Every structure is written in C-alpha cells, then in structure tokens.
Amino acid sequence: EIEVCDWSSDVCSSDLSDAAKKAADDAAAKAEEAAESASEAAQKAIEAKTAADNAATAAKNAQDDADEANSMLSDIANDNKLTAQEKQQTKKEWDVIVSEKPKNDASADKFGVSKTAYGSAYTALSTYITPLLSDLSSTSNITGTEFRAKFKAYYDARTDLLNAISAKAKELADNAQEAADEIGRASCRERVLWGGGW
C-alpha cells in the first residue's frame, strides 16, 4: 500500500484510513446495541400490555360472575331459610371463593395493590358462612338481608381488587410502552448519528 503523506502535518492517509475504519466499527457496534435495547424494550412493553389485558378481562369476568352469584344467592335467601339443597348450592359458591382467594392475593402482591379490604370482606364472609355450612343435611334459619349483604360485600371487594390490579397493570404497560418508544427514538438517533441508517 502506498502511503500518501502531508509532510506539513505529519498525517498519512493510512493512519486516516485506520482511524476512519475504527470509527465506523464503533458506530456500527453502538447502533447494534441501540437496536437490541429497543427490541428488548418493545418486548417488555408487549408483555406488560398482555398482562394488563389479562387483568382487565379477569376483572370483567369477575363482575359477571358476581352478578350471577348474587342473583342466585338472593333467591336462596328470600324465605330466610337455608335448606339442605340451598346449602349445597351455597357450598359450591363458597368453594369457588376459597379457591380463588390465594390467586387474587398473589396477583395483588405481584402488582403492589392493597388487598386489605378484600381480605376483610373474605374473613367476614367466612366467619358468617362456615357455621351455616357445617351441617349440609338440615335447614338453617338465616336473615336474608344479612346473607345477601355478606356475599355482596365480598364480591364488591373482589371486584374493587381486580379493578385495581387491572389499573396498575395498565399503568405499568403504558410506562413500558413509553420507555420502549423512548429507547426506539434513541436507537434511531444513534443510527443516524453514527451513520448506520435503517
């Protein structure tokens, strides 16, 4: 290779060529890092949006289930008696409530949402309903308004909890999308700055 030198500055074209190649390599590496960061941020935003959508669906489904259960329980309590057959129906509903509580608690913990009101409503319902369901073969006298109120309070607290989880998940998804967009813009600036293009 023939070196062309500017003797007045002591800089040779081969030195300039090496420096330009190193700068180009550095620029390409920076552009690739920026693109990877943008891709990771976009993936996190997608995951957060999926979690938010799932939480919103769970909240809506819970409200629908609560409406249906409250209607059934209201019919059961109309005569102020809880018959053996009605106890079986009520027990099925109670079993669903017991099994969903750990899942709801875990979701609240995951999203940092308070579950105090939900826990209190669950405990109040448990304290009320457990003695009534201790003998499934006999009829028990109840106060229909109290029976309905205990279940309604639980379902309202559950709906409030799931709505709070849904709102928090949406907030996190929006923040993740905003971060992904910012990283994408930064990646674009990096590629333009360093000549990587798209």
N, C-alpha and C positions, 0 to 999 in steps of 0.2 A: 504494500500500500504506500502510495506517495503522500507524504505529509506536506501540506501547504501551510507555511508559517507566515505570520505577520511579525516580522522581526522587530517592529516598533513596539509591539505589545507582548511579545514572547508567548503568544497563544497559538497553538497549532490546531488545524482542522480536525485531527484525530482526537484530540482532547475534547473539542467541542462535540464531536460525534458521540464519544463515550458519555459525556455529561447529558446529552440530549436523550440517549438511549436509556440511561438510568432514570431520568425524569419521566420518560414515557412509561417505563416499567412501574415506577412508583405510582404514577397516575392511574394506570390500569389496575393495580392492586387496591388502591383506595376506592376506585369506582366499583370494583367487585365486592369489597367489604360493605360498601354502602348499599349495593343491590341486595346482598344477603340480609343485612339488617332490615331493609324494607320488606323483604319477603317474610322474615320471621315475625315482624310486627303485624303484617297483614294476616298471617296465620293465627296469631293470638287474638286479633280483632274478630276473625271469623268464629273462633272457639267461644269467645265471650258473647257474641251475638247469639250463637246456638244455645248457650246456657240461659241467656235472657229470654229467648223464645220459649224454651222448655219450661222455665219458671212461670211465664205468662200463661202458657197452656195449662200447667198444673193448677194455677190459681183459678182459672175459669172453670176447669173440670171440678175442682173442689166446691166452688159455688153452686154448680149444677147439682152435684151430689148432695150438698147440704140442703138445698131447696127440696129435693125429692125425699130425703130422710126426715126433714122437719114436717113435711106433709103427712108422711106415714105415721110418725110419732104423735102428731096432733090427733090423727084419727084414733090411735090406740088410747090416748089419754082422755078422750071425750067423755067417757062414762065414769071417770075417777076410779077405775078398776084396771088392774093389770092382770089379765087372765094368763093361764099357763101357755096358751098359744101365743098371746101377745108377748109374753116373756121370751119365748123362743125367737120371735122377730127382733125384739129389743136386744137380746143377747148377740144376735148376728151383727147388728149395727155396732154394739159396744166392742165386739171383737175386731171389727174393722178399725175403729177408733184407736184401740190399744195397739194394733199392729202398725198403724201409720205414724204414731207419735214419735218413735225413735228416728224415722226418716225425716219428719218435719223438723225435729230438733237438730239433726245433722245438717240439714240444709240451712237452717238459721245460723248455726255455728260457722258453716262454710262462708256465708255471705256477711257475717258480723251483724246479724239482725237480732234485736232483743226478742226473747221468747218468754218473758216473764208473764205477760197477760195470758198467753196461750197455756203455759204451764199451770197457772192458777185456775183457769177455766176447766182444764182437764182434771185437776185434782178435785175441784168442787163436784164435777160430774161423777167421778169415780167414787167419791165418798157417798154420794146420793144413790147411785145406781147399783153398786155392788151388793148391798144388803137385799135389795129388791130381787136380784137375780140369784140369790143364794139357794132358793128353792124354786126350781123351774116347773114344778108339778102343781103348785097351788096358786090361787088368785090372791093378789095383794091389793089393799086399798091404797090409793095414791091421791094426791091433789093434782088434778090435770094441769092446772096453770103452772105449778112448780115443776112438774115433769117436763113440760114443753120448754119452760124457761131455762132449765139446766142444760138441755140439749142445744137450744138456740144459742145460749151464751158460749158454749163450746164451739159450735160451728161458726159463729161470728168471729171468735178469737182466732180460729184456724184460718178463716178467710183473710182476716187482717194480717196474720203472719205471712201467709203465702203471697199476698199482695205486696207486703214489704220486701219479701225476698225477690219478687219479680222486679220491683222498682230498683232495688240495689243491683240486681244482675244487669238491668238495662243501663244503669249509670256506669257500671264497670265496662259494659260493652261499648258504650258511647266514648268513654275515656280511652279504651284500647283502640277504637277506630280513629280517634283524633290523634293518638300517638303514632299509629301506623301511617296516617296521612302525612304527618309532620316528617316522619322518617323517610317516607317516599319523596316528599318535596326536597329534603336534604340530600337524598341519594341522587335526585335529578340534578340538583345544583352541583354536586360533586362530579358527576359525569360530565356535565357541561364545562365546569371549571378545569377539569383535568383532560378534557378532550376525548372522553370515552364515547360520547354520543349515546343514542339509544339504539 
